[in-house]
Amino acid sequence: SALTALNIPSGSDIERIERRVRSVSDRIETLEDRIDEVADDVVELRQRLAAAERAASDQAGVSTPDGREAS
């Protein structure tokens, strides 16, 4: 009670804060991992989109068997 009167945290208060900080740290680490996964997914999707656009562009410039360009 003397520590409380002096507005000084007790050992149990500090332990409780340490547990909460560890919990927040774990959550942040999980979020960082998920953000990395999402970023990797975005990179993969951009690569697939670029490949699809190249394929469509290549297909648009290909001639048909009768000598005309494909539309």
Contacts in CASP RR format, 6 or more apart in sequence:
PFRMAT RR
TARGET T0000
AUTHOR 0000-0000-0000
METHOD contacts of the structure
MODEL  1
SALTALNIPSGSDIERIERRVRSVSDRIETLEDRIDEVADDVVELRQRLA
AAERAASDQAGVSTPDGREAS
3 9 0 8 1.000
3 10 0 8 1.000
4 10 0 8 1.000
9 17 0 8 1.000
59 70 0 8 1.000
60 70 0 8 1.000
60 71 0 8 1.000
61 69 0 8 1.000
61 70 0 8 1.000
62 69 0 8 1.000
62 70 0 8 1.000
63 69 0 8 1.000
63 70 0 8 1.000
64 70 0 8 1.000
END
